Amino acid sequence: MNKSQDKEIRTRIAPSPTGDLHIGTVRTALFSYLFAKQNDGKFIVRIEDTDKERSKKEFEKDILEGFKWLGLKEDEMYRQSERTDVYKKYIKQLLDSENAYISKEESKANPPAGGAGKEIEVVRLKNPGKKVEFEDMIRGKIEFDTTELGDFVIARSIDDPLYHLAVVVDDHEMSISHIIRGEDHISNTPRQILIQEALGINRPKYAHIPLILAPDRSKMSKRRNATSITEYRQKGYISRALVNYMALLGWNPGTDRELFTLEKLIEEFKLENIQKGGAAFDIEKLNWFNREYIKRMSEDEVFENVKENLPTSIINMSEYSDAILRKIIPIISERMNVFGDIKQMSDDGELDYYFKNPEYNAKDLLWKQDTDLKTSSEHLKKIASLLEGINENDFIQDSVKEVVWGYAEEKGKGSVLWPMRYALSGRDKSPDPFALAEVLGKDETIYRLNNAINKIG
């Protein structure tokens, strides 16, 4: 869109604080943010908290912190609960113009047993019963026959507006120019257009985006899918990776490029390139994005994120040191989709042996094709002797492999390297013994080899 246009572009995201920040809300917020910023416009966050029973401050906090973490900084922020007087003014206008009327009705809320409910006075919009149409920026012309809607309720009372009225009033008062929202709101649009026309206010432009679907293209379910941003944050996903992936859920940049910074997305985003069909959420693709962003982090950034996710049981070990942690990061990074994977590695016992002498039985040192532990002992003694010849400053993976490999090829790689690996890690599965030796250092490596020799006796 041309940035020189006279009318300021103003978009909004309007979450209800009745639950955690949903990934669908985030994707809608992202598209709204990108469109506004691309056009030098404003991005507004409006907390729709008129549902007093279900709205919670902790959910509002989660929503706002989620947007901040993702880098979606609002230009203005409002709460519907603080705008009751504004809505009353517009309800009065509709009543005075006879576009709405008060209807005395029986309340359906908690009627006495066998008795009638309390009589209440709701406000209904006088529906002209006509066809309305609007030009959706993604889907083209959409038409509705509003006759079947009847005279729908717009307020529970003069002081208590319902969703459709509050939304229309807020969008008008906040000069929202473009409403970008999920396709599940298409059916809300005719009611809102009728209210706009009854109030004599301008209609914003609409763009209804496709829903995010589960991998099997069914509806996303909290039971089967992680749907809240908090869950992804707790798992250790990088916010930049999440933003990048979410932008491509339903939007096609028109090129093969996949990696975009938020700044680049602002430059490249085109509303007309949003697809009409639902976009399936692919966790493996998100993991790919996250790995790519980890690769692009500085060593210090990766270290800080890994340490932040490291269980306190590891950090509290007497042998723990930041120096060792820095050494193992290249090894564990190869198997890490998200920083939260560190917790699982720790639970599986894959980190302990870097920081403390492993515990195991002597028989575990025996290679499956060997029958005598004395053979394992001889190999360990030879390895220790070979490693003694390496200068401590040159004790790296390549130099360790260089002095041990020839002996391993001569005697049998499994027979030599299995007891070496087990002596250093105490586990069936671990990084190769040369990488382990570099992390542990010369003294600790030889100490653990001798400890294994002593176990055999």
Backbone torsions as a table, in degrees:
resi	resn	phi	psi	omega
1	MET	NA	145.4	-177.2
2	ASN	-70.5	126.8	-177.1
3	LYS	-75.1	-11.6	-176.1
4	SER	-85.8	0.4	-178.2
5	GLN	-61.0	153.2	-173.9
6	ASP	-72.6	-44.8	-174.7
7	LYS	-78.0	130.9	179.7
8	GLU	-68.5	136.3	175.4
9	ILE	-78.4	124.3	178.8
10	ARG	-134.1	117.7	178.4
11	THR	-113.2	168.0	180.0
12	ARG	-146.6	155.1	166.5
13	ILE	-122.1	134.5	-171.3
14	ALA	-129.7	72.4	-179.1
15	PRO	-77.0	150.6	173.1
16	SER	-97.2	130.4	-178.1
17	PRO	-81.0	57.6	-179.3
18	THR	-112.6	7.6	179.6
19	GLY	-176.0	178.8	180.0
20	ASP	-66.4	160.3	179.7
21	LEU	-65.5	116.5	-174.3
22	HIS	-85.4	147.1	-179.7
23	ILE	-63.0	-29.3	176.4
24	GLY	-65.7	-40.8	176.6
25	THR	-63.8	-39.7	179.6
26	VAL	-63.2	-45.0	-179.3
27	ARG	-62.9	-40.6	177.1
28	THR	-64.1	-43.5	178.2
29	ALA	-61.2	-42.1	-179.3
30	LEU	-61.7	-48.5	179.6
31	PHE	-62.0	-40.0	178.8
32	SER	-64.8	-42.1	179.4
33	TYR	-63.7	-48.2	-177.7
34	LEU	-61.3	-43.6	-178.6
35	PHE	-64.2	-43.0	179.9
36	ALA	-64.8	-48.9	-175.7
37	LYS	-67.8	-33.7	178.4
38	GLN	-63.1	-28.4	-177.6
39	ASN	-107.0	22.4	-179.6
40	ASP	54.4	34.8	-177.6
41	GLY	-101.8	-163.7	-177.0
42	LYS	-117.8	143.8	177.9
43	PHE	-114.2	119.5	-174.1
44	ILE	-109.5	136.3	171.9
45	VAL	-106.2	124.2	-179.9
46	ARG	-123.7	116.0	179.4
47	ILE	-83.6	114.2	-177.1
48	GLU	-93.2	85.9	-171.9
49	ASP	-112.1	36.4	-179.9
50	THR	-77.3	-16.6	175.1
51	ASP	-80.0	91.8	-171.8
52	LYS	-64.1	-32.4	-177.1
53	GLU	-72.9	-40.2	-173.4
54	ARG	-96.6	-20.6	-178.6
55	SER	-73.4	131.4	-178.9
56	LYS	-129.2	141.3	179.3
57	LYS	-63.1	-33.4	-179.1
58	GLU	-66.5	-31.8	177.3
59	PHE	-73.2	-38.2	176.1
60	GLU	-60.2	-43.6	178.7
61	LYS	-61.1	-42.8	179.2
62	ASP	-61.3	-42.1	-179.5
63	ILE	-63.7	-49.7	-176.9
64	LEU	-66.9	-39.3	177.7
65	GLU	-66.8	-35.5	178.3
66	GLY	-63.6	-46.5	177.9
67	PHE	-61.3	-41.8	179.8
68	LYS	-62.9	-45.0	-179.9
69	TRP	-60.1	-36.5	-178.8
70	LEU	-81.0	-8.7	179.0
71	GLY	87.1	13.5	-179.9
72	LEU	-92.8	80.2	-175.3
73	LYS	-80.7	123.3	-179.7
74	GLU	-78.2	152.3	174.3
75	ASP	-90.0	-29.7	177.9
76	GLU	-144.2	151.9	179.5
77	MET	-138.6	136.1	-178.6
78	TYR	-135.3	158.7	172.2
79	ARG	-125.9	129.9	-179.7
80	GLN	-63.2	-31.3	-178.4
81	SER	-63.8	-17.9	-179.8
82	GLU	-96.0	8.1	-171.9
83	ARG	-123.8	23.8	-176.6
84	THR	-57.3	-41.9	-178.5
85	ASP	-63.5	-33.0	178.7
86	VAL	-64.2	-45.6	-178.4
87	TYR	-65.0	-38.9	-180.0
88	LYS	-58.5	-38.7	-179.6
89	LYS	-61.5	-41.6	-178.0
90	TYR	-76.5	-32.6	174.8
91	ILE	-63.1	-42.8	178.5
92	LYS	-62.4	-40.5	178.9
93	GLN	-60.8	-42.6	-179.8
94	LEU	-66.9	-38.4	178.3
95	LEU	-68.7	-43.4	-178.7
96	ASP	-64.5	-34.4	-179.3
97	SER	-85.6	0.0	-179.4
98	GLU	62.3	25.8	172.3
99	ASN	-89.5	-5.5	175.7
100	ALA	-145.6	163.2	-179.2
101	TYR	-149.3	158.0	178.1
102	ILE	-88.5	131.4	-178.9
103	SER	-121.4	122.4	177.5
104	LYS	-82.7	121.5	-174.7
105	GLU	-138.7	163.2	178.8
106	GLU	-84.2	126.4	179.1
107	SER	-67.8	137.8	178.5
108	LYS	-92.2	-0.6	-176.1
109	ALA	-86.6	117.5	173.3
110	ASN	47.2	58.4	177.2
111	PRO	-70.0	150.9	178.1
112	PRO	-63.5	152.5	-177.6
113	ALA	-56.9	121.8	177.3
114	GLY	73.5	3.7	-177.1
115	GLY	-117.4	176.9	179.6
116	ALA	-85.3	154.9	178.4
117	GLY	-76.3	168.6	178.5
118	LYS	-66.8	141.9	178.4
119	GLU	-79.2	131.3	179.4
120	ILE	-127.4	163.2	178.4
121	GLU	-114.5	103.4	178.3
122	VAL	-96.6	162.6	177.5
123	VAL	-108.6	124.7	179.2
124	ARG	-113.5	142.1	174.5
125	LEU	-79.8	136.2	177.0
126	LYS	-80.0	105.1	-174.7
127	ASN	-79.5	120.6	179.0
128	PRO	-70.2	-9.7	177.5
129	GLY	61.4	62.1	-177.6
130	LYS	-134.2	174.3	174.7
131	LYS	-86.5	136.9	173.6
132	VAL	-122.7	147.5	176.7
133	GLU	-138.5	153.0	175.4
134	PHE	-145.2	155.8	-179.8
135	GLU	-96.7	105.9	178.1
136	ASP	-79.5	133.7	-174.9
137	MET	-68.6	-14.3	178.6
138	ILE	-110.0	-38.9	-170.6
139	ARG	-104.9	-3.9	-178.5
140	GLY	80.3	-155.8	-175.0
141	LYS	-70.7	131.2	175.5
142	ILE	-126.3	133.6	-175.6
143	GLU	-126.1	141.7	178.4
144	PHE	-132.7	144.6	167.6
145	ASP	-97.0	113.7	-173.6
146	THR	-85.4	-1.7	-177.3
147	THR	-55.3	-43.1	-175.8
148	GLU	-68.2	-13.0	179.6
149	LEU	-74.7	-22.9	-178.1
150	GLY	65.5	-167.2	175.4
151	ASP	-86.0	91.3	-172.5
152	PHE	-81.2	152.2	-177.5
153	VAL	-73.8	131.0	177.6
154	ILE	-113.3	-10.1	177.3
155	ALA	-156.5	141.5	177.3
156	ARG	-71.9	-26.4	176.5
157	SER	-163.0	178.3	178.4
158	ILE	-57.4	-31.0	-175.1
159	ASP	-98.1	1.6	-170.5
160	ASP	-135.9	81.5	-177.6
161	PRO	-70.2	150.5	173.4
162	LEU	-93.9	174.6	-171.1
163	TYR	-49.8	-54.0	-171.7
164	HIS	-61.8	-42.6	180.0
165	LEU	-66.5	-47.0	-178.3
166	ALA	-59.9	-41.1	-179.9
167	VAL	-63.5	-47.2	-179.0
168	VAL	-62.2	-45.8	179.9
169	VAL	-62.2	-46.5	-178.9
170	ASP	-63.5	-44.7	179.9
171	ASP	-60.8	-36.7	177.9
172	HIS	-70.8	-51.2	-177.1
173	GLU	-62.2	-32.7	-178.0
174	MET	-92.7	6.6	177.3
175	SER	54.4	41.2	178.1
176	ILE	-68.4	123.1	-177.5
177	SER	-92.4	-33.5	-176.5
178	HIS	-134.4	126.8	177.3
179	ILE	-106.5	108.9	177.1
180	ILE	-104.4	119.3	-176.0
181	ARG	-154.2	172.0	-177.3
182	GLY	-68.0	154.0	-178.3
183	GLU	-64.6	-16.0	176.9
184	ASP	-68.4	-10.1	177.6
185	HIS	-93.5	-2.7	-179.0
186	ILE	-56.2	-42.6	-177.8
187	SER	-68.2	-17.8	177.0
188	ASN	-79.2	-23.0	-170.9
189	THR	-61.2	-43.9	-179.4
190	PRO	-60.5	-39.7	177.2
191	ARG	-61.0	-43.9	-177.4
192	GLN	-68.5	-34.6	176.5
193	ILE	-65.8	-41.0	177.9
194	LEU	-61.4	-39.8	178.3
195	ILE	-67.0	-42.5	177.8
196	GLN	-58.1	-45.8	-178.3
197	GLU	-66.9	-37.2	178.6
198	ALA	-66.0	-31.7	179.2
199	LEU	-87.6	-12.0	-179.3
200	GLY	70.3	36.7	-178.9
201	ILE	-112.4	160.0	-177.6
202	ASN	-68.4	150.7	178.5
203	ARG	-94.8	128.2	174.6
204	PRO	-72.3	168.9	174.9
205	LYS	-86.6	145.2	-176.4
206	TYR	-114.8	143.7	172.8
207	ALA	-140.4	109.3	-178.0
208	HIS	-99.7	115.2	-174.0
209	ILE	-92.3	155.4	-178.5
210	PRO	-68.0	155.3	178.4
211	LEU	-76.4	157.1	172.2
212	ILE	-86.3	127.9	-176.9
213	LEU	-107.2	161.6	173.9
214	ALA	-68.7	165.1	-179.2
215	PRO	-53.3	-32.2	179.8
216	ASP	-88.5	11.5	178.1
217	ARG	68.7	18.3	170.8
218	SER	-88.6	176.7	179.1
219	LYS	-67.9	139.7	177.6
220	MET	-61.4	135.7	-178.2
221	SER	-127.5	134.2	178.0
222	LYS	-61.2	-29.8	-178.3
223	ARG	-71.5	-33.8	-173.8
224	ARG	-106.8	-20.1	-175.1
225	ASN	-131.5	146.2	171.9
226	ALA	-73.4	116.7	-174.4
227	THR	-114.0	-10.9	-178.2
228	SER	-104.2	144.5	179.1
229	ILE	-61.8	-33.7	179.0
230	THR	-56.9	-40.4	179.5
231	GLU	-61.3	-43.9	-179.0
232	TYR	-69.3	-36.1	177.9
233	ARG	-65.3	-43.3	-179.6
234	GLN	-67.1	-28.8	178.5
235	LYS	-76.3	-10.3	176.2
236	GLY	96.1	21.6	175.5
237	TYR	-72.2	151.4	178.2
238	ILE	-86.8	132.4	-176.1
239	SER	-59.2	-39.3	-178.4
240	ARG	-64.1	-36.7	178.7
241	ALA	-68.1	-40.1	-179.7
242	LEU	-65.1	-44.1	178.3
243	VAL	-60.7	-46.5	-179.9
244	ASN	-58.4	-48.1	-178.2
245	TYR	-65.8	-44.0	-177.6
246	MET	-62.7	-34.5	179.9
247	ALA	-62.5	-32.9	-177.5
248	LEU	-88.8	2.3	176.0
249	LEU	-84.9	87.9	179.5
250	GLY	103.2	-8.3	177.0
251	TRP	-118.4	134.9	-180.0
252	ASN	-111.4	118.6	-179.3
253	PRO	-71.3	-10.4	179.2
254	GLY	84.9	3.8	177.7
255	THR	-136.2	178.2	177.4
256	ASP	-83.9	-4.3	-177.6
257	ARG	-64.4	139.6	-179.6
258	GLU	-121.4	-28.7	-175.9
259	LEU	-94.6	120.0	-178.3
260	PHE	-134.5	131.9	167.8
261	THR	-75.6	166.7	177.6
262	LEU	-60.9	-38.8	-180.0
263	GLU	-63.5	-40.7	-180.0
264	LYS	-70.3	-35.1	176.7
265	LEU	-62.1	-39.5	178.2
266	ILE	-59.6	-39.7	179.2
267	GLU	-68.6	-41.9	-167.9
268	GLU	-93.4	-20.9	-171.9
269	PHE	-60.9	134.5	175.1
270	LYS	-133.4	121.5	-178.0
271	LEU	-60.1	-35.5	-177.4
272	GLU	-70.6	-11.6	178.3
273	ASN	-92.6	8.0	174.7
274	ILE	-78.8	132.1	-178.2
275	GLN	-76.7	161.3	180.0
276	LYS	-87.6	-30.8	-177.6
277	GLY	-80.6	157.0	179.8
278	GLY	-62.4	149.9	-179.0
279	ALA	-107.8	123.4	-178.6
280	ALA	-79.2	131.7	179.6
281	PHE	-80.3	118.9	-176.3
282	ASP	-112.0	103.6	-176.2
283	ILE	-64.0	-32.9	179.1
284	GLU	-66.1	-37.2	177.5
285	LYS	-68.5	-40.1	175.7
286	LEU	-60.9	-42.0	178.3
287	ASN	-61.9	-37.6	177.0
288	TRP	-61.0	-46.5	177.8
289	PHE	-58.5	-43.7	-176.7
290	ASN	-63.9	-42.2	177.7
291	ARG	-61.9	-39.4	179.1
292	GLU	-63.2	-38.5	179.7
293	TYR	-73.6	-32.7	174.8
294	ILE	-62.8	-41.9	179.5
295	LYS	-59.7	-30.7	-175.7
296	ARG	-90.8	0.8	177.6
297	MET	-81.2	154.1	173.4
298	SER	-72.4	161.4	178.9
299	GLU	-57.8	-40.1	-179.1
300	ASP	-66.6	-39.3	178.0
301	GLU	-62.1	-45.8	-180.0
302	VAL	-62.8	-44.1	-179.7
303	PHE	-58.5	-47.7	-177.8
304	GLU	-62.6	-40.2	179.8
305	ASN	-69.8	-39.7	177.9
306	VAL	-64.4	-46.3	-178.3
307	LYS	-63.6	-37.2	179.2
308	GLU	-61.5	-31.4	-178.9
309	ASN	-96.0	-2.1	-179.1
310	LEU	-74.9	128.3	179.8
311	PRO	-59.2	147.6	180.0
312	THR	-62.9	-24.8	179.1
313	SER	-62.3	-30.2	176.9
314	ILE	-79.3	-47.9	-177.0
315	ILE	-62.5	-31.4	-178.3
316	ASN	-82.0	-3.4	176.5
317	MET	-64.0	139.7	-178.7
318	SER	-62.4	-28.5	-177.7
319	GLU	-88.6	-3.0	-177.8
320	TYR	-64.1	142.5	171.7
321	SER	-151.2	147.3	176.6
322	ASP	-61.2	-32.2	-178.5
323	ALA	-62.1	-43.8	178.6
324	ILE	-67.0	-41.2	179.8
325	LEU	-59.1	-43.1	178.5
326	ARG	-60.5	-36.0	-179.1
327	LYS	-68.5	-34.7	-174.9
328	ILE	-86.9	-12.6	-177.7
329	ILE	-57.0	-45.2	178.0
330	PRO	-59.6	-30.4	-179.2
331	ILE	-74.1	-48.8	-175.6
332	ILE	-77.6	-23.6	-179.2
333	SER	-62.1	-30.1	-178.9
334	GLU	-64.6	-23.4	-176.4
335	ARG	-111.0	15.3	-171.2
336	MET	-113.2	119.4	172.0
337	ASN	-82.9	-43.0	-178.9
338	VAL	-136.0	160.2	-178.5
339	PHE	-64.3	-25.6	178.3
340	GLY	-65.9	-16.5	177.3
341	ASP	-62.3	-21.2	178.6
342	ILE	-57.4	-39.9	-179.0
343	LYS	-61.6	-43.4	-179.5
344	GLN	-66.9	-39.4	177.2
345	MET	-59.6	-41.2	179.3
346	SER	-66.0	-44.5	179.1
347	ASP	-60.3	-32.7	-179.5
348	ASP	-84.5	4.4	177.8
349	GLY	74.0	24.1	-175.9
350	GLU	-92.6	2.0	-179.1
351	LEU	-119.2	-26.7	-174.1
352	ASP	-52.5	-44.1	-171.2
353	TYR	-67.8	-12.7	174.9
354	TYR	-74.0	-25.6	-171.7
355	PHE	-112.3	-10.8	178.9
356	LYS	-148.7	157.4	-179.6
357	ASN	-64.2	125.6	-176.3
358	PRO	-70.8	154.4	176.4
359	GLU	-108.7	135.5	-179.5
360	TYR	-166.5	169.6	176.0
361	ASN	-92.8	149.9	-178.2
362	ALA	-56.7	-37.3	-177.0
363	LYS	-63.9	-21.6	179.0
364	ASP	-67.1	-18.7	-178.7
365	LEU	-77.7	-9.0	-174.6
366	LEU	-83.9	122.0	175.5
367	TRP	-64.8	143.7	-170.7
368	LYS	-58.7	-24.2	-179.4
369	GLN	-96.0	-3.4	177.3
370	ASP	-94.4	156.9	-178.7
371	THR	-119.6	-10.5	-173.8
372	ASP	-128.8	123.5	178.8
373	LEU	-63.8	-20.9	178.1
374	LYS	-61.2	-33.7	177.5
375	THR	-62.9	-44.6	178.1
376	SER	-61.5	-42.0	-179.8
377	SER	-61.7	-42.6	179.6
378	GLU	-63.1	-42.1	179.1
379	HIS	-63.3	-43.2	-179.1
380	LEU	-64.5	-39.9	177.6
381	LYS	-62.4	-42.5	180.0
382	LYS	-64.8	-43.2	179.3
383	ILE	-61.3	-45.5	179.6
384	ALA	-59.5	-41.1	179.3
385	SER	-63.7	-43.1	179.6
386	LEU	-64.1	-40.0	-178.0
387	LEU	-71.1	-27.0	177.2
388	GLU	-58.7	-28.3	-177.0
389	GLY	-79.2	-6.0	179.6
390	ILE	-90.1	132.5	175.7
391	ASN	-62.8	139.3	-176.0
392	GLU	-56.8	-36.9	-179.9
393	ASN	-71.5	-18.6	-179.8
394	ASP	-103.2	13.2	-174.1
395	PHE	-82.0	79.8	179.8
396	ILE	-122.6	170.9	-175.0
397	GLN	-52.5	-47.3	-176.4
398	ASP	-65.0	-41.4	-178.2
399	SER	-70.0	-35.8	177.4
400	VAL	-64.7	-45.9	179.8
401	LYS	-62.4	-39.5	-177.3
402	GLU	-59.9	-41.4	-176.6
403	VAL	-82.7	-24.2	-176.3
404	VAL	-93.0	-31.1	-169.7
405	TRP	-59.9	-43.1	-179.4
406	GLY	-60.5	-43.2	178.6
407	TYR	-64.8	-39.6	-179.9
408	ALA	-64.9	-39.6	178.8
409	GLU	-66.7	-34.6	-179.1
410	GLU	-70.8	-43.9	-173.6
411	LYS	-95.6	-12.3	-176.0
412	GLY	112.4	116.2	-173.0
413	LYS	-60.1	-43.7	179.3
414	GLY	-63.0	-43.4	-177.6
415	SER	-63.2	-31.8	-177.7
416	VAL	-92.3	-47.2	-171.2
417	LEU	-80.4	-27.8	177.4
418	TRP	-60.8	-54.5	179.9
419	PRO	-63.6	-30.6	176.9
420	MET	-64.6	-48.4	178.8
421	ARG	-59.9	-44.8	-176.3
422	TYR	-68.8	-36.1	178.7
423	ALA	-64.2	-33.5	-177.6
424	LEU	-85.5	-31.9	-173.9
425	SER	-116.6	-26.9	-175.8
426	GLY	70.4	21.0	-176.9
427	ARG	-136.5	151.1	176.7
428	ASP	-65.3	-39.9	-177.7
429	LYS	-116.8	123.7	179.2
430	SER	-163.3	170.1	174.5
431	PRO	-58.2	163.6	-178.3
432	ASP	-62.6	153.2	-172.5
433	PRO	-63.1	-23.7	179.9
434	PHE	-72.4	-40.7	176.0
435	ALA	-66.0	-41.1	177.8
436	LEU	-60.5	-43.9	-178.4
437	ALA	-60.9	-40.9	179.5
438	GLU	-62.3	-43.7	-179.9
439	VAL	-63.9	-44.9	-175.9
440	LEU	-72.0	-29.0	-176.9
441	GLY	87.7	164.3	-173.7
442	LYS	-61.1	-51.5	-174.5
443	ASP	-61.8	-47.7	-178.0
444	GLU	-66.9	-37.5	179.1
445	THR	-62.2	-49.0	-179.2
446	ILE	-66.9	-36.2	177.2
447	TYR	-59.7	-44.8	-178.2
448	ARG	-69.9	-34.5	176.2
449	LEU	-64.3	-43.9	178.9
450	ASN	-66.4	-34.8	177.5
451	ASN	-62.7	-40.1	178.0
452	ALA	-66.6	-40.2	178.0
453	ILE	-60.5	-42.5	179.8
454	ASN	-66.7	-34.0	177.8
455	LYS	-61.7	-40.2	-179.8
456	ILE	-68.3	-37.6	176.7
457	GLY	83.7	NA	NA
